[in-house]
Amino acid sequence: MKTFIQFIKLIRIHHWSKNLLIFIPLLVSPEIKNLYSWQTLMIAFFAFSFCASTTYIINDILDKGNDRNHPKKKNRPIASTFFNIYEGVFFAILMASISIYLASYLNTIFCFTLFLYFISAQIYSIKIKKIHIIDCIALSILYIMRLMCGAAAVNLSISFWLLSFSLFFFFSIALLKRYSELANRASDSKLMFGRGYNVSDLPLIANLGIPSALLSILVIGLYLNDEKIHSLYQIPNLLFLLLLTSLVWVCSVWSKALKGIEIHDPISFALKDLTSLVLFIISVGIFIIARFGMTLVQ
């Protein structure tokens, strides 16, 4: 049982929640009721998740030295030596093989995009994550590539609005993660363990992160003025409420980070945070009613 738990930690299955972004392009498209597309995206989700787990394992192998000096990451299966390097390589190959097998059922564009994500993740782990601020831009692009994989799997295009929102929103999320890590390691002489940051960067990170989050909300507001939404939504004006829920969430999560609450992973944190969960449920309700009208909830 202990080995199984460590294996689950190794592949970071809790991070698979990020890969739900694969479903977003279909969710906001006219093809939302296409069951075949949803089935295809289920395969794409697991293909991407196993690929992501491969990158996590490779990252843990490459970064084991820095992880051993980190107060939390030192407990990771490879950093703690529960699994040795050879076992880590074996599991990485296993995850990659499952990913390739599942991807083989999907189209060539998805396979190419997935491979591009894998290569980009390796470049990030080896080099980019050590570059000040650029690492956060790279992280936002890796998030966007999840959307690209979802769109590729079901032959959909990603709108300018979705790309613009995602760039600003995920850039803010990446900066939030860096801010929280840095603020909670301020007294540690080895505070960022292989990252290109120090305490003096805290104001810069906050001054970039908060406006980026607000810009992502502004993009939603501008999108509401696009005439195309009238063909997609039964009650498009109701989407205005998403601006309010998004604004409350951004203010809430950044406020917590500024107060010193550690947010090691914003997505995982949001899944456990009561305020975030309530706002998410409300936002989903708003989207459903706006998209399908009141007949769906009657």
C-alpha positions in Angstrom: 0.0 0.0 0.0 2.8 2.4 0.9 4.5 1.7 -2.5 1.2 2.4 -4.3 0.7 5.7 -2.4 4.3 6.7 -3.3 3.6 5.8 -7.0 0.5 8.0 -7.0 2.6 10.8 -5.6 5.3 10.1 -8.2 2.9 10.5 -11.2 1.2 13.4 -9.3 -2.3 12.3 -10.1 -3.7 15.2 -8.2 -2.2 17.5 -10.9 -4.4 15.7 -13.5 -7.1 18.2 -12.6 -5.2 20.8 -14.7 -5.7 18.7 -17.7 -9.5 19.2 -17.5 -8.6 22.3 -19.6 -8.6 19.9 -22.6 -12.5 20.0 -22.4 -12.8 23.8 -22.5 -12.6 24.2 -26.4 -15.5 21.9 -26.8 -17.4 23.3 -23.9 -17.5 26.8 -25.4 -18.0 25.6 -29.0 -21.2 25.0 -31.0 -20.4 21.3 -30.8 -21.0 21.0 -27.1 -23.7 18.4 -27.6 -21.6 16.1 -29.7 -21.2 13.0 -27.6 -18.6 11.5 -29.9 -16.4 14.5 -29.4 -16.8 14.1 -25.6 -15.7 10.5 -25.9 -12.7 11.5 -28.0 -11.7 14.1 -25.4 -11.9 11.5 -22.6 -9.2 9.5 -24.4 -7.3 12.7 -25.1 -7.5 13.6 -21.3 -5.9 10.4 -20.2 -3.3 10.5 -23.1 -2.3 14.0 -22.0 -2.4 13.1 -18.3 0.0 10.1 -18.7 2.3 12.3 -20.8 2.2 15.0 -18.1 3.1 12.4 -15.5 6.1 11.4 -17.6 7.3 15.0 -17.5 6.8 15.2 -13.8 8.9 12.1 -13.2 11.7 13.4 -15.5 11.6 16.7 -13.7 11.9 15.0 -10.4 14.9 13.0 -11.6 16.6 16.1 -13.0 15.7 18.3 -10.0 16.3 15.8 -7.2 19.3 17.8 -5.8 17.3 21.0 -5.3 14.2 19.1 -4.1 16.2 17.5 -1.3 16.9 21.0 0.1 13.3 22.0 -0.1 11.1 21.7 3.0 8.3 20.0 1.1 9.7 18.7 -2.1 12.3 16.7 -0.2 9.4 14.2 0.6 8.9 13.5 -3.1 9.4 9.8 -3.9 12.7 10.3 -5.8 14.1 13.1 -3.7 13.4 11.0 -0.6 15.0 8.0 -2.3 11.9 5.9 -1.9 12.3 5.2 -5.6 15.8 5.2 -7.1 16.7 6.8 -10.4 16.4 3.5 -12.4 12.9 2.9 -11.0 12.0 6.5 -11.9 13.2 6.0 -15.5 11.1 2.7 -15.7 8.0 4.5 -14.5 8.6 7.4 -16.9 8.9 4.9 -19.8 5.7 3.2 -18.6 3.7 6.4 -18.5 5.0 7.5 -21.9 4.1 4.1 -23.4 0.5 4.4 -22.1 0.3 7.9 -23.4 1.5 6.9 -26.8 -0.9 4.0 -27.0 -3.9 6.2 -26.1 -2.8 9.0 -28.5 -2.6 6.5 -31.3 -6.4 6.3 -31.3 -6.6 10.1 -32.0 -5.7 12.2 -35.0 -2.2 13.2 -36.1 -2.7 16.9 -35.1 -3.4 15.9 -31.5 -0.3 13.6 -31.5 1.9 16.3 -32.8 0.6 18.9 -30.3 1.0 16.4 -27.5 4.6 15.7 -28.6 5.2 19.5 -28.8 3.9 19.8 -25.2 6.3 17.1 -24.0 9.3 18.7 -25.7 8.3 22.2 -24.3 7.9 20.8 -20.8 11.4 19.3 -21.0 12.9 22.6 -22.2 11.1 24.3 -19.3 12.4 21.8 -16.7 16.0 21.8 -18.0 16.5 25.5 -18.7 13.5 27.9 -18.7 12.4 27.4 -15.1 15.6 29.0 -13.9 15.0 32.2 -15.9 13.4 35.1 -13.9 9.8 35.9 -15.0 10.3 34.0 -18.3 9.5 30.8 -16.4 6.0 32.1 -15.6 5.4 33.0 -19.2 6.5 29.5 -20.2 4.1 28.0 -17.6 1.2 30.0 -19.0 2.0 28.6 -22.5 2.1 25.1 -21.1 -1.4 25.6 -19.8 -2.5 27.0 -23.1 -1.1 23.9 -24.8 -3.7 21.9 -22.9 -6.4 23.9 -24.6 -4.6 23.3 -28.0 -4.5 19.6 -27.4 -8.3 19.5 -26.6 -9.1 21.6 -29.7 -6.8 19.4 -31.9 -8.4 16.1 -30.7 -11.8 17.1 -31.9 -10.8 19.4 -34.9 -11.9 22.7 -33.3 -10.2 26.0 -33.5 -9.4 28.2 -30.4 -10.9 31.7 -30.5 -8.8 34.8 -30.0 -10.8 35.5 -26.9 -10.0 32.2 -25.2 -6.3 32.5 -26.1 -6.1 36.1 -24.8 -8.0 35.2 -21.5 -5.8 32.1 -21.0 -2.5 34.0 -21.5 -3.2 36.6 -18.9 -5.0 34.3 -16.5 -2.4 31.6 -16.4 0.4 34.1 -16.3 -1.2 35.4 -13.2 -1.6 31.9 -11.8 2.1 31.2 -12.4 3.2 34.4 -10.7 0.9 33.7 -7.8 2.6 30.4 -7.3 6.1 32.1 -7.4 4.9 34.8 -5.0 3.6 32.4 -2.4 6.7 30.2 -2.6 9.0 33.2 -2.3 7.1 34.9 0.5 7.0 31.7 2.6 10.7 31.0 2.1 11.9 34.6 2.8 13.9 33.6 5.8 15.6 30.7 4.1 19.0 31.4 2.6 18.3 28.8 -0.1 14.8 30.1 -0.7 14.0 29.3 -4.3 16.2 26.2 -4.8 17.2 26.5 -8.4 14.8 29.3 -9.4 16.0 32.7 -10.4 14.3 34.7 -7.7 15.0 36.4 -4.4 13.0 38.3 -1.8 13.4 41.6 -3.5 11.4 40.3 -6.4 8.2 40.0 -4.4 6.8 43.5 -5.3 7.6 42.9 -9.0 5.8 39.6 -9.0 2.7 41.0 -7.3 2.7 44.1 -9.6 2.7 41.8 -12.6 0.4 39.1 -11.3 -2.5 41.1 -10.0 -2.9 43.3 -13.1 -2.6 40.2 -15.3 -5.5 38.6 -13.5 -7.6 41.7 -13.9 -6.7 41.9 -17.6 -8.0 38.3 -18.0 -11.3 39.5 -16.5 -11.3 42.5 -18.9 -11.0 40.1 -21.8 -14.2 38.3 -20.7 -15.9 41.7 -20.6 -14.8 42.5 -24.1 -15.9 39.1 -25.3 -19.4 39.8 -24.1 -19.6 42.5 -26.8 -18.9 40.0 -29.5 -22.0 39.4 -31.6 -21.1 35.7 -32.0 -22.0 34.9 -28.4 -25.7 35.4 -29.4 -25.5 32.3 -31.5 -23.9 30.3 -28.7 -25.8 31.4 -25.6 -29.5 31.6 -24.9 -29.0 34.4 -22.3 -25.7 35.9 -23.1 -26.1 39.0 -20.9 -26.1 36.6 -17.9 -22.4 36.0 -18.5 -21.8 39.5 -17.0 -22.1 37.8 -13.6 -19.0 35.8 -14.5 -17.1 39.0 -14.3 -18.2 39.4 -10.7 -17.4 35.8 -9.6 -14.0 36.0 -11.4 -13.2 39.3 -9.7 -14.1 38.0 -6.3 -11.9 34.9 -6.8 -8.9 36.9 -8.0 -9.2 39.3 -5.1 -9.6 36.4 -2.7 -6.7 34.2 -3.8 -4.2 37.1 -4.2 -5.3 38.5 -0.9 -4.5 35.2 0.8 -1.1 35.0 -0.9 -0.3 38.6 0.2 -1.3 37.7 3.8 1.2 34.8 3.8 -1.0 31.9 3.2 1.0 29.4 1.2 -0.4 28.5 -2.2 2.0 25.9 -3.5 -0.2 25.0 -6.4 -3.1 27.5 -7.2 -5.2 24.9 -8.9 -4.9 22.3 -6.1 -5.5 25.1 -3.6 -8.7 26.2 -5.4 -10.0 22.6 -5.2 -9.7 22.6 -1.4 -10.6 26.3 -0.7 -14.2 26.8 0.3 -14.5 30.3 -1.3 -13.0 29.0 -4.5 -15.4 26.0 -4.6 -18.5 28.1 -3.9 -17.5 30.6 -6.6 -16.8 27.8 -9.1 -20.2 26.2 -8.5 -21.9 29.6 -8.9 -19.9 30.2 -12.1 -20.9 26.8 -13.6 -24.5 27.5 -12.8 -24.3 30.9 -14.5 -22.6 29.3 -17.6 -25.2 26.5 -17.9 -28.2 28.9 -17.6 -26.6 31.4 -20.0 -25.8 28.7 -22.5 -29.0 26.6 -22.5 -31.6 29.0 -20.9 -33.9 28.3 -18.1 -35.5 25.2 -19.7 -32.5 23.1 -18.7 -32.9 23.8 -15.0 -36.7 23.6 -14.9 
